[in-house]
């Protein structure tokens, strides 16, 4: 089982007990504001999402980690790797992504988790390049991308929802 420990977090595979707290995160309109079309997800949709994330682990050898606070054991959200199939123009690519409950914002958890995931991608999984995609205006996510050393690569439009996106990237030589 793949598990990563950082000073304050445990990044791990999903457990049954993660469904309710992740559904609570996905039900917050402020959290979901920048995700897809901005719609919140209910318990059933969250269960389906977690199932897809776990399948990606089995198929790709990577996926989205549940992120747990080391001190309390509380689920804070997720961070991990995914193939951004919604944006065919960037494929083949692997995207680093994250989503945290609002009560966990502004404390550096996203950056801490994303750094661990980037190291996992480039050193453990042998990827030579990782991207991250943000909707224009999502300054918090773009700040995390900059902290990872990622550079803006292109701007494009979401093929389904029509809003502008910015793709950031980093490759192994830039990381090292």
MARDREN-606664 format. One record per atom (N, C-alpha, C): residue in three letters; x, y, z. Coordinates in steps of 0.05 Angstrom, whole numbers, plus 5000, padded with zeros to 4 digits. Layout:
residues N
alaXYZ;...
This chain:
residues 176
unk501749765000;unk500050005000;unk501850255000;unk501250434983;unk502750684980;unk501850885001;unk503750985017;unk503151185037;unk505451375039;unk504851625041;unk506951835043;unk506451985069;unk508652035084;unk508452195108;unk509952455104;unk508752675111;unk510052935111;unk510053025140;unk511253255147;unk511253335175;unk508453355188;unk506453425172;unk503753455184;unk501653275173;unk502253125152;unk500152985137;unk500852695131;unk498852535127;unk499152265116;unk497552255090;unk498852185069;unk497552145043;unk497351845039;unk494851755036;unk494451465036;unk492151395017;unk491751135013;unk489451044997;unk486851085013;unk484651065000;unk482051125012;unk480950905029;unk479650985052;unk478350795070;unk475350845069;unk473750655079;unk470850695079;unk470050935096;unk471450995117;unk470851215134;unk471351495122;unk472551495098;unk473151745085;unk470851865069;unk468851695064;unk466651775046;unk465152015058;unk464252005083;unk462652225094;unk464152485095;unk466652485105;unk468052745106;unk468752855078;unk469352675058;unk469852775031;unk467252875019;unk465052745024;unk462452845014;unk461753115025;unk462553165050;unk462053425062;unk463753635048;unk466253575042;unk467953755027;unk466753814999;unk465853604985;unk464753634959;unk462053764958;unk460753784981;unk458153914983;unk458354214988;unk460754314992;unk461254594998;unk461554754972;unk459654934966;unk459755094941;unk462355254938;unk463455344960;unk465955504958;unk468255324950;unk468355074960;unk470454884953;unk470154814923;unk467754774914;unk467254674887;unk467154894866;unk467355134875;unk467155374857;unk468955354832;unk471355244835;unk473255234813;unk473454954800;unk471754764809;unk471854494799;unk469654444779;unk470454334755;unk468454274735;unk466654514729;unk464054474730;unk462154694725;unk461454844751;unk462754764773;unk462154894799;unk460054764815;unk458854544804;unk456754404819;unk457854254842;unk456354244864;unk457054084887;unk456453794881;unk457653614897;unk457153324894;unk455853224919;unk453953034916;unk452652914939;unk454152664948;unk453152524968;unk454452284979;unk454852074957;unk452752024942;unk452951814921;unk455051884900;unk455052144891;unk456952234871;unk459852214882;unk460152284908;unk462752264920;unk463751974922;unk461851794928;unk462551504929;unk463451414902;unk462051494881;unk462851424853;unk465551544846;unk466051784855;unk468651914850;unk470951764863;unk470551694889;unk472651544903;unk473151274890;unk471051144880;unk471350894866;unk473050934841;unk472451144825;unk474051204801;unk476951254809;unk477451404831;unk480151474839;unk481651214846;unk480351034860;unk481650784867;unk482150614842;unk480350614822;unk480850474797;unk483250584783;unk483650844784;unk485950964771;unk488550864784;unk488550824810;unk490850714823;unk491450434811;unk489350274808;unk489750004797;unk490750004768;unk489650194753;unk490350204724;unk492950344718;unk493550564732;unk495750734725;unk498150704744;unk497650594768;unk499850584788;unk500150844803;unk498251024800;unk498151274815;unk495251354816;unk494751554833;unk491951654836;unk491851874856;unk489451914866;unk488952124886;unk489152004914;unk490852114930;unk491152034958;unk489052174975;unk487952024994;unk486552155016;unk488652295033;unk488152545041;unk490052685058;unk488952715086;unk490452605105;unk489552605133;unk491452775149;unk490352925168;unk492153075186;unk493452885206;unk496052895208;unk497452715226;unk496652745255;unk496252995263;unk495653055291;unk492952945300;unk490852965283;unk488152905291;unk486952655277;unk488152575255;unk486952355239;unk484652445222;unk484152705221;unk481852815206;unk482552815176;unk480452745159;unk480852765131;unk480653055122;unk482753155110;unk482853445101;unk482053475072;unk482253255056;unk481553275028;unk483253075012;unk484053144988;unk485752964972;unk487853124958;unk489952974950;unk492053084933;unk493152834918;unk493852874893;unk494952644878;unk495252694849;unk495352474834;unk495952474806;unk493552364791;unk492952474768;unk490752374751;unk491352434722;unk490252284704;unk490452334676;unk488152524669;unk488752764659;unk486652964653;unk485252914627;unk483652704627;unk482252624602;unk480252834592;unk479353004610;unk477453214603;unk478653414584;unk481353424582;unk482753624565;unk484653474546;unk483453354525;unk485053184506;unk487553314494;unk487453584491;unk489753724478;unk492353704494;unk492253634520;unk494753614536;unk495753334538;unk494153144528;unk494952854531;unk497152784511;unk498852594518;unk498952454543;unk500152634565;unk498952634588;unk499952794610;unk498852684636;unk500252744657;unk499352684684;unk499152944699;unk496852984712;unk496353234727;unk496553184757;unk497753374770;unk497753384799;unk495353554807;unk493753464826;unk491353614834;unk490853574864;unk489153744874;unk488553744903;unk485853864907;unk484653794930;unk482153924939;unk482053884969;unk481654104983;unk481554095012;unk479054235023;unk478154145045;unk475854275059;unk476654555066;unk474654735065;unk475155015070;unk476555065097;unk475854915117;unk477154955144;unk480154905143;unk481154775122;unk483954715120;unk485454905101;unk484055105090;unk485355295072;unk487155485088;unk489155585074;unk490855795085;unk492855705106;unk493255445108;unk495055335128;unk497455185116;unk497655195090;unk499955075076;unk499554775071;unk497254665077;unk496854375073;unk496954295043;unk495654455026;unk495654394998;unk498554394987;unk500054584994;unk502854604985;unk504554364995;unk504154305021;unk505654085033;unk504953815019;unk502353775015;unk501453525002;unk502453514973;unk502153744959;unk502853754930;unk505853704927;unk507553814944;unk510453764943;unk510953464946;unk509653334965;unk510053044968;unk509152894944;unk506952974932;unk505952834908;unk507752884884;unk508853124881;unk510753174859;unk513253004862;unk514252984886;unk516552814891;unk515952524884;unk513552434893;unk512552154887;unk512452114857;unk511352314842;unk511052284813;unk513752264799;unk515552444805;unk518052454791;unk520152254800;unk520252204826;unk522252024837;unk521351734840;unk518951694850;unk517951424855;unk516651304830;unk515051454816;unk513551344793;unk515051394766;unk517251544767;unk518951564744;unk517751744722;unk515851914728;unk514852094708;unk516952304702;unk517052394677;unk519052604671;unk517752884668;unk515152894671;unk513753154668;unk511053124682;unk510153344696;unk507553354709;unk506353624703;unk503753624699;unk502353874694;unk500353924717;unk499354164717;unk497054234735;unk495354434720;unk492754404723;unk490854574708;unk489154724727;unk488954984723;unk487155154740;unk485455334722;unk483055374732;unk481255564719;unk482355844725;unk482356014704;unk483356284708;unk481856414731;unk483256544748;unk482056674771;unk482456514797;unk483156264795;unk483556104819;unk486456144829;unk486756374842;unk489456464850;unk490656274871;unk488956164889;unk490055984910;unk491455744897;unk490155624877;unk491455384864;unk493855474848;unk493755694835;unk496055784819;unk498455854838;unk497855944862;unk500055994882;unk501355734889;unk499855524893;unk500955264899;unk502755174876;unk501755204852;unk503355124828;unk505955274827;unk505955534833;unk508455684833;unk510355584854;unk509255514878;unk510955404900;unk512255144892;unk510954994874;unk512054744864;unk514154784843;unk514555034834;unk516455084813;unk515255054785;unk512655024783;unk511354994757;unk511155264744;unk511355254717;unk511155494701;unk508655484683;unk507455714679;unk505155714660;unk506055624632;unk504555444620;unk505355324594;unk503555424572;unk500955434578;unk499055514558;unk496355594571;unk494855744556;unk492055804564;unk490255674543;unk488055574552;unk486155434535;unk483355464546;unk481455324534;unk478655344543;unk477655064550;unk476255054572;unk475054794580;unk473154704557;unk473654464546;unk472154374523;unk469154334528;unk468354274553;unk465554234559;unk464154484570;unk465554624588;unk464254854602;unk464955124591;unk467055144574;unk467655384559;unk469155604575;unk469955554600;unk471455764614;unk474455734609;unk475955954613;unk478855944608;unk480355794630;unk482455644620;unk484155494637;unk487055564632;unk488655534653;unk491555564649;unk492955304657;unk494655204640;unk496154964645;unk498955044654;unk499854934676;unk502554964687;unk503954694683;unk506654714682;unk508154464679;unk510854484692;unk511954254699;unk514654224709;unk515753964699;unk518253954691;unk519453704683;unk521653624702;unk522553384699;unk524553284719;unk527053454720;unk527953564698;unk530453724699;unk529953984714;unk527554104712;unk526954344726;unk526654284756;unk525554054762;unk525153964790;unk527753924804;unk529653794791;unk532253734803;unk533853994805;
